[in-house]
Amino acid sequence: MYQLFIANKNYSSWSLRPWLLMQQLSIPFDEKLQQFQVDNYDNFRQFSPTAKVPCLHDGDTVVWESLGIVEYLAERHVGVWPADAAARNYARCAASEMHAGFSTLRNVCTMNCGARVQLHNPPTELATDLTRLDELWRQGLNQFGGPFLTGTSFTAVDAFFAPVAFRVQSYDLKLSENGMAYVKHLLALPAMQAWYQAALLESWREPGHEAEMGLYGSIIKDYRHN
């Protein structure tokens, strides 16, 4: 059985992507959760060549990087990417854009599932990222009919944008009506709810991730258990 190494569910947006994909496609795996620390390197190097998460083990085969994990799974399981060629092209391009882009959104609105943050004078580039995000989502939803980005089935491209749904919730980000409907659809998925509830129950805090939220905003609510 696969082993999927992830980190704190409250913070780890990259871990969420393959975890959610495998949950949605009913691909069995053993979850191996490792806590973020001030210095993860030595601990995380025991299972990941980059000392980062996520990392997938399939027997003696080690697969790192979320895109690498997705492509590895796509060679072995149906439904990771859409079957339709046009939808598959969109999905791969959009997932790659998310993987490499939206840096301001990532840096200003770091993932913290349990917190609600009021932003203070965020950089103008955040609005640019949100405009492009909304445009990209509307393209998929309009072209393929929704409720997921490439139609009626959840695929890898939805997994790549799932952490953004938590960011929209945490930072009260504004998108178009279609964009917000997509966010609500993702957040309502049972697997997303399971991840969220587990994140709220995590009792540990990592100072670096906590400090990131204070760079551009302040916590106005915290639903995490102490």
Steps between C-alpha positions, in 0.01 A plus 500: 500500500611856435639705786434873473718721718336831584538772763264701720158515338443851628797638304607260226334600174732280294414194710128556444526460124595129465319411823172638367548352154557154642204534733269615222608223263490233775868417460604323822800636692649520845524856627836588660465838669817678611490820705665814369782611727733799508742285298341211313800401296647201683161353588341549160811376317429157645211458256539778240806579285412871512411499871158631395144369484309345340694187420353171377654158563396204287708216632860595420390777263509854639304771321538864606343829389123521465505504119732201496266314735197585285667377182616183674146430614360585156706216349337256740145622564212614281353845557802697621481715183185546290440251220394772255803644317392865521417471870827320565698774326327768708548298819871451448561863406295633793662263752845594373413870527391448860812297576734770373303823533275710723797584723339806658188305590718232660720743692235744618227244573697210644291193575359485850173307493382590847570873502297788363724789402427862420748628243664842542617677185600190303723558196321590178634181342251305712211649302680404178534141620133484600388641166702239312380224733137597441557516125664157496223340703224656291668370186482142625156526656348664192669277244438167672179571690608455864458451785868401490749676276484240224142384538310269730801308636769605745848477344854607581441861398236535773745353749756764405257782573351348817738690731383824338148422619628495858686827437183665369321388816777607738568841347149584374627545145254628241439324169224493241174321569619196302834504679338510842261219404800286405669578833187398690474180296858404586463587868188285525671183377506240782876453458557876527286510812698209646827684432360819652375332817834325545678833455289659774592220739875546458629635829850596389605835355804566281634851565608570142162418350321694772719807442430499127136589562603815686698645211192629317211453740372416845306202632142596582378145576676172574298182487790271587493300821762599755 
